[in-house]
Amino acid sequence: MNTHLTRRAVLARAVVAFGATAFGSLSPRPAAAHKTHVIEITRFKFAPAKLKASPGDTITWINRDIAPHTATAMDNSWDSGTVRRGESKSVQITEGFIDGYFCRFHPMMNTQLEIVPHD
């Protein structure tokens, strides 16, 4: 066996291993997992009142109240539709999602989401 070629092969492997270690952090990060956030509607309030969510996440409203409600964007760009007692409705957050919302039936019920980029 040629010792010179063996040393060259070992050196080549070491260079490849070093490169993979040194430059591995430059490879793209895996896509962040999208989350589902649950907001309960109870006593004519959205709970939690404040929520951080990211594009691609889903928000599900569950109505635990006696009256029907909606989750409707302040500019009407999205709407959960009517959520009757015991029902749930979901909306997926997209880029440019309007973060303020209210109930069409009870406009005093309003709140704000905080839309943040995925980590």
C-alpha distance (Angstrom), angle and dihedral (degrees) to the residues before:
residue distance angle dihedral
M1 . . .
N2 3.80 . .
T3 3.83 109.1 .
H4 3.80 91.9 -159.8
L5 3.83 92.2 58.8
T6 3.77 91.3 45.9
R7 3.80 91.6 53.6
R8 3.79 89.5 47.4
A9 3.84 91.1 50.9
V10 3.82 91.1 49.1
L11 3.80 91.0 48.2
A12 3.83 91.6 48.4
R13 3.80 91.3 51.4
A14 3.80 90.9 48.6
V15 3.81 90.9 52.0
V16 3.80 91.6 49.5
A17 3.81 91.6 48.0
F18 3.81 91.6 48.2
G19 3.80 91.6 48.3
A20 3.79 92.2 50.3
T21 3.80 90.4 50.4
A22 3.79 97.0 42.2
F23 3.79 97.0 43.4
G24 3.79 100.5 30.8
S25 3.80 90.0 96.9
L26 3.82 88.5 63.8
S27 3.78 92.5 64.2
P28 3.80 115.3 102.2
R29 3.77 116.8 -87.8
P30 3.78 117.1 -116.1
A31 3.78 113.3 -98.0
A32 3.79 113.5 -89.0
A33 3.77 114.7 -107.6
H34 3.77 113.9 -108.3
K35 3.78 116.1 -123.6
T36 3.77 135.1 -144.8
H37 3.80 113.9 -136.2
V38 3.80 121.1 -161.5
I39 3.79 122.3 -147.9
E40 3.78 117.7 -173.9
I41 3.77 120.8 -149.7
T42 3.77 109.4 -145.5
R43 3.82 134.7 150.7
F44 3.80 89.3 4.2
K45 3.82 92.4 -59.4
F46 3.80 136.6 106.5
A47 3.82 111.3 -124.3
P48 2.90 123.1 -129.0
A49 3.78 90.8 32.3
K50 3.82 91.8 -162.0
L51 3.77 124.7 43.5
K52 3.81 136.1 168.8
A53 3.78 114.5 -143.6
S54 3.80 137.5 162.1
P55 3.81 135.4 -139.9
G56 3.79 108.1 -80.6
D57 3.81 92.7 32.2
T58 3.80 120.4 116.3
I59 3.78 125.7 -133.8
T60 3.79 117.8 -154.3
W61 3.78 120.8 -165.8
I62 3.81 117.1 -157.0
N63 3.80 117.0 -164.1
R64 3.80 111.3 -140.4
D65 3.80 91.4 160.3
I66 3.80 130.8 100.9
A67 3.82 94.0 -118.0
P68 3.82 132.3 58.2
H69 3.81 116.7 -102.1
T70 3.81 142.0 -178.9
A71 3.79 135.4 -150.2
T72 3.81 103.2 -138.8
A73 3.81 128.6 173.2
M74 3.80 114.0 -113.3
D75 3.83 88.1 -118.2
N76 3.85 92.7 41.0
S77 3.84 90.7 -117.1
W78 3.83 90.7 133.0
D79 3.79 135.2 15.8
S80 3.79 134.9 -176.3
G81 3.78 92.1 -145.4
T82 3.78 120.6 -130.2
V83 3.80 113.4 -31.0
R84 3.78 108.9 -160.5
R85 3.81 124.8 -159.8
G86 3.81 109.8 -64.8
E87 3.83 93.5 11.0
S88 3.77 130.6 110.5
K89 3.81 132.5 -152.7
S90 3.79 129.8 -170.4
V91 3.80 137.3 -152.2
Q92 3.80 126.8 -171.4
I93 3.80 117.9 -134.9
T94 3.80 114.2 -123.4
E95 3.81 133.6 -176.8
G96 3.80 109.4 -71.0
F97 3.81 91.6 22.1
I98 3.82 111.4 168.8
D99 3.79 105.6 -121.6
G100 3.81 102.9 -159.7
Y101 3.80 117.6 81.7
F102 3.80 143.0 168.4
C103 3.81 142.2 -179.2
R104 3.82 112.6 -92.5
F105 3.81 90.5 -148.2
H106 3.82 94.6 46.6
P107 3.84 109.0 27.2
M108 3.81 91.8 -177.8
M109 3.82 85.0 71.3
N110 3.80 101.9 83.9
T111 3.77 137.0 138.3
Q112 3.77 144.5 159.1
L113 3.80 134.5 -113.5
E114 3.79 121.9 -149.4
I115 3.80 108.1 -133.4
V116 3.81 109.9 -155.9
P117 3.81 131.9 172.9
H118 3.81 117.8 -103.5
D119 3.80 115.0 -94.7
